Amino acid sequence: MAVQRRRELTESSQLAVHEEQWFLLDCLLAVVGFAGWVAVTGAFTALGAREVGVSLAIEGTSTQTLGIVAAATVAWLVLPGLAAAYRVRSRVTNVSGNVETRYRFESPGTLLWPPAAILAVAAVAIAVSPVQWPAYGVAFVAGAHLLVRTTAFSYRVFSFSYPALVHAASFVTFTLYAAVGVVQLGSVAGASEMVRDAAVVLDLPIDVYGSVGVGPFAFPTLMTVAAATPVVLVGGYLVVQSLAAFYVRQTEPTIDRKSLRAGQRNPFQPTIANGAGGVQPSSKPAPSTPSEDQGTNVPVHIQTTRVYDPDGEVADAAGIETGPAGSGDPQCRTCGAGFSRGTEIRFCPNCGQRLDDG
């Protein structure tokens, strides 16, 4: 078990290097795109207000001021937060099967260790470095990566598997990231007073340009809150999920295979049909890779649990012969196993992938 865990931790780290290049590219595009979006919309708004003779000054709580602040909040905070959260969701659960293949580790918790380790290093650097902003930048990227991995984790686990909660955490986190961006851009553009006035109108409980002291250390308040948000939200989700997992392990409920989404880990692996539409634990350990006579190659981190057909179309789906797909033969998109055209199954007997989920 310890050897397998170390292997999966290594593969989880390598996954960030070899398969998740899109993440750093998306981070770069997000920074450049957000700065351009704020600059362009701000410039056009100022130009339009000048043409029609409308002042953009934040004065008290007039209807005009509330309208300006509300529009800026939606355009510069809410919309970027929604776009980033949707981007993470689509990249992790896309049709090419990231959850079913790249993130399909036997121990889904190993997905979280690489970004967690980077966040720990960034936190130490923030505390001891005389120049804090590079460490904050690393913390923001690692926090976003933690949300990416937690999204995959929430799809993979069986107990308390509610990805919508992680999507909501992503939205809250990226909205705060956008707030940090607006505050910093306002400082660069010489609009710090306007940003402060807008924060007063929004009744924010913190000084957006202030700092908080902890012993001999001082940290910028808004940046610290934004950097800590993904850690707090993910940590809360993991605590609840761990409690639910403990309960599931104790009760060992019968699992209807149809209740598992594509790519979701069966907690009682490997499984066999129990004749009542569910599955039960098997005494045979699951093989880490398919046998050589199957003629297929499955990534080493994919769990090759034998499954059954939930609709009773095949008496013993685990006994179906698989091999390289021929011309026109049905093929599993996860492991590449091929089946004859007359085979009626909905789950790949080689790796467990649902075959009719599009």
MARMI-950854 format. One line per 2 residues: number of its first residue (from 1); for each residue x, y, z of C-alpha. Coordinates in pm, 1 decimal, padded with zeros to 6 digits, m for minus. Layout:
N
NUM> X:Y:Z; ...
***
This chain:
358
1> 00000.0:00000.0:00000.0; 00279.6:00242.6:00089.6
3> 00461.2:00167.1:m00236.5; 00144.5:00224.4:m00437.3
5> 00077.3:00552.1:m00254.0; 00429.1:00678.7:m00326.5
7> 00391.8:00579.9:m00691.2; 00063.2:00767.5:m00722.1
9> 00208.0:01074.3:m00551.1; 00488.8:01073.5:m00806.4
11> 00245.3:01031.2:m01093.5; 00024.4:01306.1:m00952.8
13> 00320.8:01544.5:m00959.5; 00419.7:01434.2:m01308.8
15> 00062.2:01491.1:m01423.6; 00105.0:01863.7:m01357.6
17> 00412.8:01872.5:m01579.5; 00309.3:01648.5:m01866.9
19> m00070.0:01673.6:m01889.2; m00167.4:02006.5:m01734.7
21> 00026.7:02255.1:m01946.2; m00312.0:02404.6:m02029.8
23> m00342.8:02524.4:m01669.5; m00042.5:02758.7:m01670.9
25> m00138.5:02879.6:m02018.2; m00490.3:02953.5:m01896.0
27> m00347.6:03139.3:m01594.2; m00135.4:03358.0:m01822.1
29> m00426.1:03424.6:m02058.4; m00650.8:03502.2:m01761.6
31> m00411.0:03765.7:m01623.5; m00356.2:03931.7:m01960.7
33> m00721.6:03906.1:m02060.3; m00849.2:04041.8:m01728.9
35> m00612.3:04339.4:m01733.0; m00712.8:04413.5:m02092.8
37> m01083.4:04375.2:m02012.1; m01067.3:04619.0:m01719.4
39> m00855.3:04869.4:m01913.0; m01068.8:04864.7:m02228.4
41> m01407.8:04874.0:m02055.1; m01284.5:05143.0:m01816.2
43> m01152.9:05358.0:m02101.4; m01471.6:05323.9:m02308.1
45> m01686.7:05398.6:m02004.4; m01485.5:05711.9:m01923.2
47> m01501.4:05825.3:m02286.5; m01875.9:05763.3:m02308.1
49> m01940.7:05945.2:m01980.5; m01739.9:06242.1:m02104.3
51> m01938.3:06254.7:m02429.2; m02276.0:06258.4:m02253.6
53> m02159.6:06481.6:m01969.3; m02201.0:06227.4:m01688.6
55> m01965.2:06224.1:m01391.2; m01816.2:05891.8:m01280.9
57> m01719.5:06024.5:m00939.4; m01817.6:05804.5:m00645.6
59> m02012.0:06044.9:m00424.7; m02216.2:05918.7:m00132.8
61> m02491.3:05666.3:m00204.0; m02675.8:05841.3:m00485.5
63> m02860.5:05637.4:m00746.5; m02593.4:05722.7:m01003.3
65> m02313.8:05610.6:m00771.0; m02490.0:05284.8:m00687.6
67> m02541.0:05218.9:m01058.5; m02173.9:05279.2:m01137.1
69> m02052.8:05057.0:m00853.3; m02302.7:04781.5:m00940.2
71> m02201.5:04783.7:m01306.8; m01831.6:04772.7:m01218.6
73> m01891.3:04488.5:m00971.7; m02072.9:04278.5:m01229.0
75> m01832.8:04353.5:m01515.7; m01504.3:04331.3:m01325.6
77> m01576.0:04082.5:m01047.4; m01880.5:03862.0:m01110.1
79> m01835.5:03794.4:m01482.0; m01462.1:03708.4:m01456.2
81> m01536.9:03484.4:m01156.2; m01808.0:03298.6:m01347.4
83> m01593.0:03267.9:m01659.7; m01295.9:03127.3:m01465.8
85> m01510.0:02880.5:m01269.3; m01676.7:02759.1:m01589.4
87> m01337.5:02726.6:m01757.7; m01206.4:02502.5:m01478.6
89> m01520.3:02289.4:m01490.3; m01504.8:02245.2:m01867.4
91> m01131.2:02170.2:m01872.2; m01145.7:01908.4:m01596.8
93> m01469.0:01735.7:m01703.0; m01441.3:01780.2:m02078.8
95> m01550.5:01528.8:m02339.3; m01198.3:01393.2:m02384.9
97> m01235.2:01229.1:m02047.0; m00992.5:01396.8:m01806.0
99> m01173.7:01263.6:m01498.6; m01203.8:00916.3:m01650.8
101> m00837.9:00895.2:m01756.4; m00585.5:01155.6:m01641.6
103> m00731.3:01200.5:m01292.3; m00838.7:00840.3:m01234.4
105> m00605.7:00750.7:m00948.3; m00677.9:00463.8:m00712.3
107> m00641.5:00708.0:m00420.1; m00804.5:01033.4:m00539.2
109> m00656.7:01221.8:m00241.4; m00312.4:01205.3:m00402.7
111> m00439.6:01458.1:m00657.9; m00437.8:01729.4:m00391.4
113> m00084.6:01696.5:m00255.5; 00115.2:01876.7:m00529.0
115> m00078.1:02209.2:m00510.5; m00103.0:02178.7:m00131.3
117> 00275.6:02144.9:m00104.6; 00330.5:02448.9:m00327.2
119> 00083.7:02649.2:m00117.2; 00276.4:02557.6:00197.5
121> 00602.5:02675.1:00042.7; 00438.1:02997.0:m00077.5
123> 00300.3:03065.3:00271.1; 00648.4:03035.2:00421.5
125> 00790.1:03263.2:00150.6; 00520.5:03524.0:00216.7
127> 00609.9:03524.0:00585.1; 00988.0:03549.4:00551.0
129> 01049.4:03722.9:00217.4; 01108.9:04100.0:00217.1
131> 00937.7:04117.1:m00123.9; 00603.3:03942.9:m00088.6
133> 00425.9:03987.4:m00422.5; 00605.3:03701.3:m00608.0
135> 00509.3:03460.8:m00328.2; 00150.8:03585.4:m00341.9
137> 00150.3:03525.0:m00715.9; 00263.6:03166.3:m00661.2
139> m00000.4:03123.7:m00389.8; m00277.3:03245.1:m00624.1
141> m00169.5:03002.6:m00898.1; m00135.4:02713.1:m00651.5
143> m00477.0:02794.7:m00503.8; m00633.0:02783.2:m00850.0
145> m00455.2:02451.4:m00915.2; m00587.7:02317.9:m00585.9
147> m00939.1:02397.2:m00708.9; m00867.7:02220.5:m01039.3
149> m00754.0:01907.2:m00858.9; m01038.8:01926.4:m00604.6
151> m01286.6:01945.1:m00892.0; m01147.5:01616.5:m01024.0
153> m01138.2:01474.8:m00670.6; m01505.7:01562.3:m00614.6
155> m01601.0:01371.3:m00929.1; m01385.8:01069.5:m00844.8
157> m01489.6:01004.0:m00485.0; m01810.3:00819.0:m00398.1
159> m01897.4:00953.4:m00053.3; m02025.2:01313.4:m00046.2
161> m01952.4:01367.1:m00413.9; m02096.3:01712.4:m00483.5
163> m01889.6:01886.2:m00753.6; m02130.0:02182.8:m00751.4
165> m01988.2:02283.1:m00412.0; m01637.4:02293.6:m00557.5
167> m01762.0:02494.2:m00856.3; m01913.2:02744.1:m00610.1
169> m01582.5:02759.0:m00421.4; m01406.5:02828.0:m00752.2
171> m01644.6:03115.1:m00826.4; m01590.0:03273.3:m00483.8
173> m01212.0:03234.0:m00512.8; m01182.3:03373.7:m00865.0
175> m01412.0:03664.5:m00777.7; m01174.1:03755.8:m00494.9
177> m00879.4:03715.9:m00732.7; m01054.4:03961.7:m00964.7
179> m01103.6:04203.5:m00674.0; m00730.3:04191.9:m00604.7
181> m00667.5:04262.3:m00972.2; m00901.8:04562.1:m00976.5
183> m00741.3:04706.2:m00662.4; m00390.5:04668.8:m00802.5
185> m00485.9:04810.4:m01143.4; m00658.5:05101.6:m00969.9
187> m00336.5:05175.8:m00784.7; m00134.5:05163.8:m01108.4
189> m00386.2:05391.6:m01284.8; m00387.0:05643.3:m01002.2
191> m00749.5:05566.8:m00909.7; m00688.6:05440.7:m00558.1
193> m00928.2:05691.5:m00401.4; m01207.9:05588.3:m00637.0
195> m01147.0:05222.4:m00549.5; m01156.7:05305.6:m00177.6
197> m01481.4:05500.7:m00221.9; m01635.6:05209.4:m00411.6
199> m01533.9:04974.2:m00129.6; m01709.1:05204.1:00118.9
201> m02025.2:05199.5:m00093.6; m02010.0:04818.5:m00103.5
203> m01959.9:04823.6:00275.9; m01659.7:04593.2:00261.6
205> m01535.0:04499.8:00609.8; m01167.1:04550.7:00518.5
207> m00945.3:04829.0:00389.3; m00861.6:04714.4:00036.9
209> m00524.5:04889.2:00055.2; m00464.4:04809.7:00420.7
211> m00252.7:04545.6:00590.7; m00291.3:04315.6:00886.1
213> m00016.8:04245.6:01136.3; 00060.3:03910.4:01296.8
215> 00344.2:03947.7:01542.9; 00643.6:04094.2:01358.9
217> 00484.6:04023.7:01018.7; 00255.7:04243.8:00811.1
219> 00042.3:04118.6:00523.4; m00176.8:04304.8:00271.3
221> m00530.1:04229.2:00387.6; m00714.9:04172.4:00059.5
223> m00436.9:03967.6:m00099.0; m00409.6:03750.1:00211.2
225> m00784.7:03688.0:00221.5; m00786.7:03598.3:m00149.1
227> m00488.1:03362.4:m00114.6; m00640.1:03189.3:00189.1
229> m00991.3:03149.9:00043.3; m00931.7:02836.6:m00172.2
231> m00747.5:02668.8:00116.7; m01031.8:02738.3:00359.7
233> m01310.5:02638.3:00119.4; m01136.7:02322.7:m00003.8
235> m01038.5:02233.2:00352.5; m01400.6:02261.3:00465.6
237> m01518.1:02041.9:00179.6; m01253.6:01779.6:00254.6
239> m01345.5:01766.5:00623.8; m01711.2:01698.9:00542.6
241> m01614.4:01452.2:00268.9; m01380.8:01265.8:00504.6
243> m01655.0:01229.7:00765.3; m01893.7:01099.2:00499.7
245> m01624.7:00860.6:00371.7; m01572.8:00724.7:00723.4
247> m01944.6:00653.2:00749.8; m01950.8:00484.2:00408.2
249> m01654.4:00263.7:00496.4; m01824.9:00157.3:00818.1
251> m02162.3:00077.2:00662.1; m02034.0:m00061.9:00328.7
253> m02364.0:m00003.5:00148.8; m02463.2:m00190.1:m00164.8
255> m02386.1:00028.6:m00466.9; m02598.6:00038.0:m00777.6
257> m02350.0:00079.5:m01062.1; m02596.8:00307.8:m01241.4
259> m02562.5:00555.2:m00953.3; m02190.5:00604.4:m01027.0
261> m02108.3:00877.0:m01277.8; m01852.2:00811.1:m01549.2
263> m01507.0:00817.1:m01394.4; m01631.5:00792.1:m01035.5
265> m01432.7:00557.3:m00814.9; m01616.6:00259.7:m00672.4
267> m01515.5:00258.6:m00302.5; m01547.2:m00120.3:m00278.5
269> m01307.9:m00230.7:m00550.8; m01294.3:m00467.1:m00722.9
271> m01665.1:m00544.7:m00764.9; m01883.9:m00827.4:m00886.6
273> m02253.7:m00840.2:m00965.2; m02460.8:m00949.1:m00666.2
275> m02775.3:m01041.8:m00856.7; m02981.2:m00763.2:m00699.8
277> m02880.4:m00480.6:m00927.8; m02594.6:m00372.6:m00700.0
279> m02236.6:m00472.5:m00639.0; m02051.7:m00623.3:m00351.5
281> m01684.7:m00644.8:m00252.0; m01479.3:m00913.7:m00417.8
283> m01207.2:m01105.5:m00239.8; m00979.6:m01090.5:m00542.9
285> m00747.5:m00789.4:m00554.2; m00783.3:m00566.7:m00856.2
287> m00499.1:m00596.3:m01107.6; m00297.7:m00281.3:m01158.4
289> m00271.8:m00343.5:m01532.4; m00456.7:m00567.5:m01777.7
291> m00308.5:m00903.6:m01869.3; m00090.1:m00926.3:m02174.2
293> m00332.4:m01148.7:m02363.9; m00595.3:m00874.6:m02360.6
295> m00395.2:m00683.2:m02618.5; m00478.2:m00341.4:m02470.2
297> m00278.0:m00083.5:m02283.6; m00433.3:00102.7:m01992.0
299> m00257.3:00394.5:m01820.3; m00102.7:00261.8:m01501.7
301> m00307.9:00486.9:m01274.0; m00643.7:00367.6:m01411.5
303> m00827.3:00130.9:m01181.4; m00911.7:m00180.0:m01385.7
305> m01207.6:m00291.5:m01176.7; m01425.9:m00545.0:m01356.8
307> m01782.7:m00421.7:m01381.5; m02122.1:m00562.0:m01471.2
309> m02400.8:m00445.2:m01696.7; m02659.1:m00261.7:m01482.1
311> m02947.4:m00330.6:m01720.2; m02900.5:m00705.9:m01724.8
313> m02825.3:m00711.2:m02096.7; m02529.5:m00942.2:m02043.6
315> m02517.6:m01213.3:m01778.9; m02145.3:m01177.8:m01714.6
317> m01991.2:m00862.4:m01858.8; m01665.1:m00937.3:m01682.4
319> m01626.7:m01249.9:m01892.8; m01645.5:m01073.7:m02228.1
321> m01333.5:m01104.7:m02437.7; m01165.7:m00777.1:m02527.4
323> m00888.5:m00699.7:m02768.6; m00757.9:m00440.5:m03013.1
325> m01044.0:m00266.8:m03193.3; m01086.2:m00369.1:m03554.5
327> m01220.6:m00155.6:m03834.6; m01572.7:m00046.8:m03743.7
329> m01574.7:m00227.6:m03407.1; m01702.8:m00047.6:m03096.1
331> m01411.6:00079.9:m02889.8; m01368.2:00204.8:m02532.4
333> m01230.3:00557.2:m02547.6; m01047.5:00517.6:m02215.5
335> m00840.7:00201.3:m02260.8; m00889.9:00131.2:m02632.3
337> m01039.5:m00215.3:m02582.9; m01243.8:m00333.7:m02879.8
339> m01561.9:m00543.0:m02887.4; m01747.4:m00725.1:m03161.2
341> m02040.2:m00539.0:m03311.1; m02292.1:m00779.2:m03163.0
343> m02175.7:m00724.3:m02803.9; m02438.2:m00539.4:m02600.2
345> m02272.3:m00381.8:m02298.9; m02279.5:m00035.2:m02148.2
347> m01960.6:m00054.8:m01942.0; m01615.8:m00157.4:m02059.3
349> m01527.4:m00485.8:m01884.2; m01158.5:m00396.9:m01910.3
351> m01147.3:m00060.3:m01728.5; m01499.7:00021.3:m01614.8
353> m01562.1:00319.3:m01847.8; m01927.2:00383.2:m01932.5
355> m01963.9:00327.9:m02306.4; m02285.2:00516.4:m02378.3
357> m02216.3:00849.2:m02203.1; m02122.0:01036.2:m02520.2
***
